[in-house]
Amino acid sequence: MKYPRCDQTVAWGALQGHLQAHGLDLDLRERFAQDPQRVQRFTVQAPHIHADLSRAHLDVATVRHLLDLARECGMEARRDALLAGEPVNMTEGRAALHTALRAPRGVGLHSDLVHDTLDRMLAYVDGIRATAGGSAPDDIHHVVNIGIGGSDLGPQMVVPALDPFVHPKLSFHFVSNVDGHNLAAVLRRVRPEHTLFVIASKTFATQETMANAQAARQWFLDQGGQDIARHFVATTTNVDGASAFGIRDTFGFWDWVGGRFSMWSSIGLPIALALGREHFKDLLAGAYEMDTHFAQTPLAVNLPVRLGLLDVWYRNFKGYTSRCVAPYHHGLRRLPAYLQQLVMESNGKRVDEGGQPLPYLTSDVVWGEPGTNGQHAFFQMLHQGTDIIPVEFILVRQSTHRDEDQWSPALRELMARQHQVLLSNGLAQAQALMWGKTPAEAAQEVVPTANPALSADVLAHHRSFPGNRPSLTLVLDQLTPQSLGALVALYEHRTFVSGALWGINSFDQWGVELGKAMCQSLLPRLASGDVSGLDGATAAMIERLR
């Protein structure tokens, strides 16, 4: 390994000593009382994003040791290698140059290649959008993206997030599951003459995607559809495979673009169709601003670095096993699912770059739902459960609604009030997680629905909250293409930082391959019933399913 692994540094030992000297618990309530400047000390500003880390389980000394850890692990050099196109994906001998996809023309690596493809894709987008929703026989009203994993999660997250910017006469649908119920539910809502199918598969051979694509083509023909070349388009490097399918228009990308980092490439075709040329470029520009921040800002005020260091601190020193992402914006409802792949597929690794088993934990579990929905589902566990689960609140200061200018003043006022309620809930949950409620405080409250047979003392303990539960808050002024681009790029770089500190390759995903290979061998057995040589559980299940 070119750089020392995190556990082989002086700073790692210093962090262990710091933890032992000060105990596992840092009482946030005490820290705020002792330090009136705590918010200012733990606030980091990045492009489009204000980050308040003051409610994180951190103190000044911890941050100092973590920054020392980053420097000893060669974080700046690792970052520079990533951005310079060195083969940081060492098991596959590839660069990870998703940042090149959003750099302006003439800036960075592969600029001409990237922008030639982008220009061609956007010209296609202009053509579709020019007549979208029209009355001509083959004008497009619906776009159906068929892909899975990185070919689905990015577009499926971005399009609803930026709904106010979406073409008003285009509807978007996403099919990823090989379960036919996914595709069938979409096909019920569309007509072949007004539908564009985007087949997103780098190899044009992904099992789930091609099964859905073939079924969609058969439905198109059965329903009297004409001109497959007009109604099917592919984002793929396998031009011959797409041509054999009947597709004329294909948009490719490169082996230095990983699937979970690919929404900025031609995989973003549905996003571009939804947003149009200028807004799609704004999305890229917002990500590029965050790339520049990551590349040029000192480590101490570099937001992706600070968050990646926090992940290591929580996972390896505090012992936290998961984090909850709670976006207080309905548009960001698919962000937790997007981040699950980004983080857990990238950093769910058990060996270092040299192939040696790691003696410490790597990726945490990422999960969540938009507030306020999550408050009525799992926040019970966050407040009173036995596990401490850090929460990431994402707040958007100003709402942006489609067609708001057409609303009556009364409706506009009601919707503005709803947004204030939403923000208040996010603020209150972060406050409640930190402050909690003692049994004595709970005992002073009258609870009309309480069981009268229950003693006041017992009830008070049921209604008390330990508090001192960590969170952080990210604030966007508005949810726009630029701010969303910056937010996604922030999470990308944060994931790279924690993976680099752990000494793992964040850009391969061999763990998904074994199940895929086994699926290919089991598929004919489901048809034939041959269970010879299988383990007892699999054999019994095949017999049951037949």
MOKA-V25821 format. One record per residue. PHI is phi as a letter, one per 40 degrees, with the letter a starting at -180 (999 if undefined). PSI is psi as a letter, one per 20 degrees, with the letter a starting at -180 (999 if undefined). D_LAST is the distance of its C-alpha to the last C-alpha in Angstrom with 1 decimal. Layout:
PHI;PSI;D_LAST
PHI;PSI;D_LAST
//
This chain:
999;p;49.9
c;h;52.6
b;q;53.1
c;q;53.1
c;q;50.0
d;h;50.6
c;i;50.8
b;j;53.5
b;r;56.0
c;h;59.0
c;h;57.7
c;g;54.6
c;h;56.8
c;h;59.0
c;g;56.1
c;g;55.2
c;h;58.9
c;g;59.1
c;g;56.2
c;h;57.6
c;h;61.0
b;j;60.0
g;r;57.1
c;h;53.6
b;p;54.7
b;o;56.6
c;o;57.7
c;h;57.5
c;h;59.7
c;g;62.4
c;g;62.1
c;h;62.6
c;h;65.6
c;h;67.1
b;n;66.6
c;i;67.4
c;j;66.4
d;g;62.9
d;g;61.2
c;h;63.3
c;h;62.7
b;k;58.9
b;p;58.6
b;p;57.5
b;p;57.9
b;r;55.9
d;p;55.6
g;i;54.4
b;p;53.3
b;p;55.3
b;p;53.8
b;o;55.1
b;j;54.2
c;h;56.7
c;j;54.2
c;q;52.3
c;m;52.9
b;q;55.5
b;r;59.2
c;g;61.6
c;h;61.6
c;g;57.8
c;g;57.8
c;g;60.6
c;h;58.7
c;h;55.5
c;h;57.5
c;h;59.0
c;g;55.5
d;g;54.6
c;g;57.8
c;h;57.4
c;j;53.8
g;k;55.3
d;g;53.6
c;g;56.0
c;h;55.7
c;g;51.9
d;g;52.0
c;h;54.4
c;g;52.2
d;g;49.2
c;h;51.4
c;i;53.1
g;j;49.9
c;q;49.9
c;m;46.6
c;h;45.7
c;m;42.0
c;h;43.0
c;h;39.7
b;j;39.2
g;k;42.9
b;q;43.0
c;r;45.1
b;n;43.7
b;l;45.9
d;h;44.4
c;h;47.9
c;h;49.2
c;h;47.1
b;j;49.3
c;q;52.7
c;q;55.3
d;p;56.2
g;i;58.4
b;p;57.3
g;a;55.2
c;q;53.1
f;k;51.5
d;g;53.3
c;g;53.8
c;g;50.2
c;g;48.8
c;h;51.1
c;g;50.9
c;g;47.1
c;g;47.7
c;g;50.4
c;g;48.2
c;g;45.3
c;h;47.8
c;g;49.4
c;g;46.0
d;g;45.6
d;g;49.1
c;g;48.2
c;g;45.1
c;h;46.8
c;h;50.0
b;j;48.4
d;p;45.5
g;j;45.2
c;r;47.5
c;i;47.6
c;q;47.3
d;h;44.3
b;k;42.6
c;q;43.9
c;p;41.3
b;h;40.5
b;q;37.1
b;p;36.0
b;o;32.3
c;p;31.8
b;o;28.5
a;a;28.3
a;q;27.0
g;c;28.8
c;i;32.4
c;j;32.0
b;g;31.1
c;h;32.5
c;g;36.1
d;h;36.4
c;h;34.3
c;g;36.7
c;g;39.9
d;g;39.7
c;h;39.5
c;h;41.9
b;k;44.5
d;g;43.9
c;i;47.7
b;i;48.0
c;q;45.1
d;p;46.1
c;i;46.4
b;j;44.9
b;p;41.8
b;q;38.5
b;p;36.1
b;q;32.3
b;p;30.1
b;p;26.5
b;h;24.9
c;p;21.4
c;i;18.7
c;p;17.0
c;i;18.0
c;h;19.5
c;g;22.3
c;g;23.4
d;h;22.9
c;h;25.3
c;g;27.9
c;h;27.7
c;h;28.6
b;j;31.9
b;r;33.1
b;q;34.5
c;h;34.2
c;i;38.0
b;j;38.7
b;p;35.9
b;p;36.1
c;p;32.9
b;o;33.6
c;o;31.2
b;o;31.8
a;o;30.7
d;g;33.2
c;i;31.5
f;k;29.9
a;j;26.8
d;p;25.2
d;g;21.5
c;g;21.1
c;g;24.4
c;h;24.0
c;g;20.6
c;h;22.5
c;g;25.6
c;h;24.1
c;h;22.6
c;g;26.0
c;g;27.8
c;g;25.8
c;g;26.5
d;g;30.1
c;g;30.5
c;h;28.8
c;j;31.3
g;j;34.2
c;q;34.8
b;q;37.5
g;m;38.4
d;h;35.5
c;h;38.2
c;h;39.8
b;j;36.7
b;p;34.8
b;q;36.4
b;q;35.1
b;o;36.2
a;q;35.5
c;i;37.3
c;m;35.3
c;h;37.6
c;g;36.4
c;g;32.7
c;h;33.8
c;g;36.1
c;h;33.4
c;h;31.4
h;j;34.5
c;p;36.0
c;g;39.7
c;o;40.5
b;q;39.3
b;p;40.6
c;r;40.2
a;a;40.7
b;r;41.3
c;i;39.9
c;j;42.3
b;o;40.4
c;q;37.5
d;g;34.6
c;i;35.4
b;k;39.1
b;j;38.6
c;i;39.2
c;i;42.8
c;a;41.9
c;i;40.5
d;h;37.3
c;j;39.6
d;g;39.9
c;h;38.4
c;g;40.9
c;h;43.7
c;h;42.7
c;g;42.7
c;h;45.9
g;r;47.9
d;g;50.0
c;g;52.4
c;h;50.1
c;g;47.6
c;h;50.6
c;h;51.6
d;g;48.2
c;h;48.9
c;h;52.4
c;g;51.5
c;h;49.2
c;h;52.1
d;g;54.5
c;h;52.3
d;g;52.0
c;g;55.8
d;g;56.1
c;h;53.8
c;h;55.7
b;i;59.2
c;p;59.5
d;q;60.7
d;h;58.0
c;h;59.6
b;k;59.1
c;o;56.0
c;g;53.3
d;h;50.2
c;g;51.9
c;g;52.8
c;h;49.3
c;h;47.7
c;h;50.3
c;h;49.4
c;g;45.7
c;g;46.9
d;g;49.2
c;g;46.7
c;g;43.9
c;i;46.0
b;g;49.0
c;i;48.1
g;j;44.6
c;p;42.9
c;i;39.1
a;r;38.4
b;q;40.2
b;p;39.7
b;o;40.6
b;n;41.9
c;p;43.1
c;m;45.3
a;p;44.7
c;h;41.9
c;h;41.8
c;k;40.7
c;h;37.7
c;j;35.4
c;g;37.8
d;g;36.1
c;g;32.8
c;g;34.7
c;h;36.6
d;g;33.5
c;g;32.6
d;g;36.2
c;g;37.1
c;h;34.0
c;h;32.8
c;g;36.5
b;j;37.6
c;m;34.6
b;q;35.8
b;i;36.8
b;q;39.2
c;a;42.4
c;h;43.5
c;j;44.6
g;j;41.2
c;p;42.5
d;p;40.5
c;p;42.0
c;j;43.8
b;r;43.3
c;q;40.7
b;c;39.9
d;p;38.0
c;r;37.9
c;p;35.1
b;p;36.0
a;r;34.9
i;r;36.5
a;q;36.8
c;q;39.8
c;q;42.6
c;j;43.3
d;g;39.6
c;h;39.2
c;h;42.1
c;j;40.3
b;f;37.2
b;j;37.7
c;h;41.5
d;g;41.8
c;h;40.5
c;h;42.7
c;g;45.8
b;j;45.3
c;r;42.3
c;h;42.8
c;q;41.8
c;o;44.2
b;o;42.4
c;q;44.7
b;p;44.4
b;o;45.2
c;p;46.6
b;o;46.9
b;q;49.5
b;o;50.8
c;g;54.4
b;p;54.6
c;q;52.0
b;o;51.5
b;q;50.1
c;p;49.4
g;k;52.1
c;h;54.1
c;i;57.3
c;i;56.5
c;q;56.1
c;q;58.9
d;h;61.0
c;g;59.6
c;h;55.9
c;g;56.9
c;g;58.5
c;g;55.5
c;h;53.1
c;h;55.5
c;g;55.6
c;g;51.8
c;h;52.0
c;h;54.6
c;g;52.4
c;g;49.6
c;h;51.9
c;h;53.4
c;g;50.1
c;g;49.3
c;g;52.8
c;h;52.6
c;g;49.3
c;g;50.7
c;g;53.9
c;h;52.2
d;h;50.1
c;g;53.3
c;h;55.7
g;a;53.6
a;p;55.4
c;q;57.1
d;h;57.0
c;g;60.6
c;g;59.9
c;h;57.1
c;h;59.3
c;i;61.8
c;q;59.4
c;p;59.1
b;o;55.6
d;h;55.8
c;j;52.2
c;q;52.5
c;o;52.2
c;i;55.9
c;i;55.1
c;p;54.1
c;q;57.0
c;h;58.1
c;g;57.6
c;g;54.0
c;g;53.2
c;h;55.0
c;h;52.8
c;h;49.6
b;j;51.1
c;q;52.5
b;p;51.0
c;h;51.7
g;a;52.3
f;k;53.0
c;p;49.5
c;q;49.6
a;r;48.8
b;q;50.0
b;p;50.6
b;p;50.4
b;p;52.4
b;q;52.2
c;g;55.0
a;q;52.7
c;n;49.1
b;r;50.0
d;g;48.7
c;g;51.2
c;h;50.4
c;g;46.6
d;g;47.0
c;g;49.2
c;g;46.8
c;g;43.8
c;h;46.1
d;g;47.4
c;h;43.9
c;g;43.2
c;h;46.5
d;g;46.1
c;g;42.8
c;g;44.5
c;g;47.4
c;h;45.4
c;h;43.3
c;h;46.6
c;h;48.1
c;i;45.2
g;k;45.6
b;r;42.1
c;o;40.8
c;j;39.7
b;j;38.6
b;r;35.8
a;l;32.2
c;h;30.7
c;h;28.5
c;i;26.1
c;h;25.6
c;g;23.7
c;h;20.6
c;g;20.8
c;g;21.1
c;h;18.2
d;g;16.0
c;h;17.2
c;h;16.2
c;h;12.6
d;g;11.9
c;h;12.0
c;h;10.0
c;h;6.8
c;g;8.1
c;h;9.3
g;j;7.4
c;o;11.0
b;j;11.6
c;p;15.3
g;i;17.7
c;q;15.6
c;q;16.9
d;g;15.5
c;g;14.4
c;g;12.3
c;g;10.8
c;h;10.0
c;h;8.5
c;g;6.1
c;h;5.3
c;g;5.5
c;h;3.8
c;999;0.0
//
